[in-house]
Amino acid sequence: MLLTEGMAFQPESVTLKPNQPRRIYLLVYVKMIEGGSVIKISADNDSVHFSKEKIVVNEADAVRHIAKYEFEIWGEGAGQDAIVTAGCESYIALLEVKIRSKEEIEDKGRKGMFSEPEYSYEEEPLQRTSYSLETGKVTIYVNFPSVKHYLGDTCQYKKTLPGQVLVADLVAERCFFEIAKKKVDTIGVLIRPEARPDKIQNEAYGLSKKYGKKVHEVLVDQNLLLEQQRAK
């Protein structure tokens, strides 16, 4: 991913104990992100902090064209989740952060960039999904017609392969849109403000192309997928 995307966090997912710093690295491929470029680091949850908010790329730091930058990250409040973003022009890297107390037990099935969504049974929802900045959670509205068709009115079909694929698509679509919106709004003033929706959508498409498969690998039972493929 590093050689195709320009930069990547190492690791890409981390679980923190409250107020205990953890060392993280950002790897930068200087053939794509040249010396002098400024990489800005931000989080979608104010409970997460880091020792550097920006990194200036120096090609002299690179070994075999890869520069490795170290910084610390820590968080407040057990149960918090966040996505940390490193951005430079059209290049972006994502780091999933979870803050958990020592007593909390991680659900081993929930790993990767995004976790299982929450479900709402609102009777006549106006949208398929929503996103909470406070929790970083996607909510899926079960009674939205196109969602209900695949998940059932009580979510009884959400473990089927079509149901899991739909859930993964909805989670990816909403999260990528929110991340893209944040990225566009932090870049600065657009030359044409009316172009903002198109810019956000283009950024979201780019994130989907880069990370969409990974979200599906996390949220879709790969054994169930293989069984379906063998049956054909």
C-alpha positions in Angstrom: 0.0 0.0 0.0 2.8 2.4 0.8 4.3 2.3 -2.7 0.9 2.9 -4.3 -0.7 5.3 -1.8 2.4 7.4 -0.9 2.2 7.0 2.9 0.9 4.6 5.5 0.7 4.4 9.3 2.6 1.6 11.1 0.6 0.0 12.6 -2.7 0.9 10.8 -4.9 0.0 13.9 -4.0 0.5 17.6 -5.8 0.0 20.9 -4.7 2.4 23.6 -5.2 2.3 27.4 -6.5 5.7 28.7 -3.7 8.3 29.1 -0.9 5.9 28.2 1.1 7.1 25.1 1.9 4.7 22.3 4.6 5.1 19.7 3.3 5.2 16.1 5.2 5.7 12.8 4.2 7.3 9.5 6.0 5.9 6.5 6.4 8.3 3.6 7.4 7.3 0.1 9.4 10.3 -1.0 9.2 9.5 -4.7 5.5 10.3 -4.5 5.5 12.8 -1.6 8.5 15.0 -2.2 10.8 16.8 0.2 9.3 20.0 1.6 5.7 18.6 1.5 3.7 19.2 4.7 1.6 16.4 6.1 -1.1 17.4 8.5 -2.3 15.0 11.1 -5.8 15.2 12.7 -8.4 13.1 14.4 -12.2 13.0 14.2 -12.5 12.7 18.0 -11.1 15.3 20.4 -10.3 12.6 23.0 -7.3 11.5 20.9 -4.1 13.5 21.0 -0.7 13.2 19.3 2.7 14.7 19.8 2.9 16.1 16.2 0.2 17.9 14.2 2.3 18.2 11.1 5.3 16.6 9.5 7.6 18.3 7.0 9.0 15.7 4.6 12.8 15.7 4.3 14.2 13.4 1.5 17.4 13.1 3.6 15.4 11.1 6.1 14.6 8.4 3.6 16.2 5.0 3.3 15.5 3.4 0.0 13.1 6.2 -0.7 11.0 5.6 2.4 11.1 8.1 5.3 10.0 7.0 8.7 8.6 9.6 11.1 7.9 8.8 14.8 5.3 10.4 17.0 3.3 9.5 20.1 -0.5 9.1 20.4 -2.7 8.9 23.5 -6.3 9.1 24.4 -8.8 10.0 27.2 -11.8 8.1 28.2 -12.3 4.3 27.8 -14.7 3.3 25.1 -13.8 6.0 22.6 -13.0 5.3 19.0 -11.4 7.6 16.4 -9.9 7.7 12.9 -6.6 9.6 12.7 -5.9 11.1 9.3 -2.6 12.1 7.7 -3.2 14.2 4.7 -1.0 15.9 2.1 -2.7 17.2 -1.1 -4.4 14.2 -2.7 -2.5 11.7 -0.5 -4.0 10.3 2.7 -3.4 7.6 5.3 -5.7 6.4 8.0 -5.1 5.1 11.5 -7.9 3.4 13.5 -7.7 4.2 17.2 -9.6 2.5 20.0 -9.3 3.5 23.7 -10.0 0.7 26.1 -9.6 0.1 29.8 -7.6 -2.9 31.0 -10.8 -4.6 32.1 -12.5 -4.3 28.7 -12.3 -7.3 26.5 -11.9 -6.6 22.8 -14.3 -8.4 20.4 -11.8 -10.3 18.3 -14.1 -10.3 15.3 -14.0 -6.5 15.2 -10.7 -5.5 13.8 -9.5 -3.4 10.9 -10.5 0.1 10.0 -14.2 0.2 11.0 -16.3 -1.7 13.5 -19.8 -3.1 13.4 -22.5 -0.4 13.0 -25.4 0.4 15.3 -28.9 -0.3 14.1 -32.0 2.0 14.4 -35.6 0.8 14.0 -37.0 4.3 13.5 -40.3 3.8 11.6 -39.9 6.2 8.6 -36.3 7.2 8.3 -35.3 9.8 5.8 -31.8 8.3 5.1 -30.1 5.0 5.1 -27.3 5.9 7.5 -26.0 8.5 9.8 -22.6 9.1 11.5 -21.8 10.3 15.0 -18.8 12.5 15.5 -18.9 11.8 19.2 -18.6 8.0 19.0 -17.3 7.5 15.4 -20.2 5.1 14.9 -22.3 4.5 11.8 -26.0 4.0 12.4 -28.0 2.0 9.8 -31.7 2.6 9.6 -33.3 -0.8 9.2 -36.7 0.4 8.0 -35.3 2.4 5.0 -36.9 0.5 2.1 -33.7 -0.6 0.3 -32.1 -1.6 3.6 -35.1 -3.5 4.9 -35.3 -5.5 1.6 -32.0 -7.2 2.4 -31.8 -7.1 6.3 -35.4 -7.8 7.1 -37.6 -5.7 9.4 -35.9 -7.1 12.6 -32.4 -7.4 11.0 -33.0 -11.2 10.9 -31.0 -11.5 7.6 -28.0 -9.4 8.5 -25.7 -12.4 8.8 -26.5 -13.7 5.3 -24.0 -12.9 2.6 -26.2 -10.3 0.9 -26.9 -8.7 4.2 -23.2 -8.5 5.2 -22.2 -7.1 1.8 -24.9 -4.4 2.1 -23.8 -3.5 5.7 -20.1 -3.3 4.6 -21.1 -1.0 1.7 -23.2 1.3 3.9 -20.5 1.6 6.6 -17.8 2.3 4.0 -19.9 4.8 2.1 -20.8 6.8 5.2 -17.3 6.7 6.8 -15.5 7.6 3.5 -17.9 10.5 3.0 -17.3 11.9 6.5 -13.5 11.6 6.2 -13.6 13.2 2.7 -15.7 16.0 4.0 -13.3 16.7 6.8 -10.4 16.6 4.5 -11.9 19.1 2.1 -12.9 21.4 4.9 -9.4 21.5 6.4 -7.7 22.2 3.1 -8.8 25.8 3.1 -11.0 28.1 1.0 -12.0 26.6 -2.3 -11.7 28.8 -5.4 -15.3 27.9 -6.2 -17.3 27.1 -3.0 -20.1 25.6 -5.1 -17.6 22.9 -6.1 -17.4 21.6 -2.5 -20.0 18.8 -2.9 -18.2 17.4 -6.0 -14.8 17.7 -4.3 -16.1 15.8 -1.3 -17.6 13.1 -3.5 -14.4 12.7 -5.6 -12.3 12.4 -2.4 -14.8 9.8 -1.1 -14.5 7.8 -4.3 -10.7 7.8 -4.0 -10.9 6.5 -0.4 -13.4 3.8 -1.5 -11.0 2.7 -4.2 -8.1 2.5 -1.7 -9.7 1.1 1.4 -13.1 -0.3 0.3 -11.9 -3.8 -0.1 -10.4 -3.7 3.4 -13.7 -2.7 5.0 -15.4 -5.7 3.2 -12.7 -8.1 4.4 -13.5 -6.9 8.0 -17.3 -6.9 7.9 -18.0 -9.7 5.5 -17.5 -13.3 6.7 -14.8 -14.5 4.3 -15.6 -18.2 4.9 -19.2 -17.6 3.9 -18.0 -15.8 0.8 -15.7 -18.8 -0.1 -18.6 -21.2 0.4 -20.7 -19.2 -2.0 -18.0 -19.1 -4.6 -17.4 -22.9 -4.4 -21.1 -23.5 -4.8 -21.1 -21.8 -8.2 
